[in-house]
Amino acid sequence: MELLELMKYRRSIRKYEDRQIEKNDLNKIIEAGLFAPNAGGGQRCLMVAVHNKDTVEKIGRLNVACMDRSRLVGSYVSKEQPSIIDDPTIKSGFYGAPMVCVLFGPKNFLYSIPDAFCCAENMVLEATNLGISSCIIARGEETFANSEGEAYLKQWNIPETYIARCFVLLGYCKGDYPAEKPRKEGRCLIVEE
Ligand SMILES: Cc1cc2nc3c(=O)[nH]c(=O)nc-3n(C[C@H](O)[C@H](O)[C@H](O)COP(=O)(O)O)c2cc1C
């Protein structure tokens, strides 16, 4: 698929088959993340790829538990791929995905968050290229701010100076793959003088 076509085809998937992705594909997706643009060329973003569905489910539940619903705006995120915002009965913020990559950035670095999301975007594009579905997930910071979450950080040897910024879910879309989402008009101005 040509790159622009692939970008338009990519959708956030929230319904996954019970099928793990291959290590070979995972390595390519990780490599795409490692080659993302990064502030000052510092390559600060760290990743933990959790290739175990049970652990993914446990962290996904922590991700929902920390969500502050009082700060949500808007209605449906997606009719075909409902999010935890759309459906409060969903118990895991990782939607049954077989694996998740956790992206960490320094606590005290101005571009820590943009770095992590650039990394995430590279990863979801490479995943799409490989025929693997994905979804970028927020609330990295809050997800691990509890005793269970802290235990994972310790187990993974995450430096004290780092904090989780976001997640990338990976797996295979269950059911129909959603259609391209129409774009809102009037969001871009080209100036030539
Ligand atoms: C910064 C950011 C945070 C996001 N956080 C979540 C999230 O926590 N949960 C979720 O289900 N989707 C999340 N998404 C996915 C968006 O909901 C999704 O990209 C958006 O609805 C557009 O749909 P599409 O990706 O299918 O085009 C996030 C996307 C971005 C860029």
The ligand as an ORCA input file, in Angstrom:
! r2SCAN-3c Opt
* xyz 0 1
  C      -3.119     11.135     22.174
  C      -4.078     10.013     21.932
  C      -4.647      9.356     22.998
  C      -5.563      8.322     22.772
  N      -6.058      7.638     23.844
  C      -6.947      6.644     23.637
  C      -7.452      5.912     24.750
  O      -7.055      6.123     25.887
  N      -8.362      4.958     24.501
  C      -8.796      4.668     23.237
  O      -9.632      3.783     23.091
  N      -8.327      5.330     22.164
  C      -7.408      6.303     22.333
  N      -6.878      6.964     21.255
  C      -7.337      6.631     19.887
  C      -8.308      7.703     19.391
  O      -9.535      7.577     20.066
  C      -8.489      7.542     17.865
  O      -7.247      7.782     17.237
  C      -9.533      8.506     17.328
  O     -10.811      8.204     17.807
  C      -9.557      8.503     15.786
  O      -9.914      7.228     15.295
  P      -8.965      6.384     14.339
  O      -7.621      6.236     15.027
  O      -9.660      5.093     14.133
  O      -8.803      7.164     13.069
  C      -5.930      7.959     21.446
  C      -5.327      8.616     20.364
  C      -4.394      9.614     20.598
  C      -3.728     10.286     19.415
*
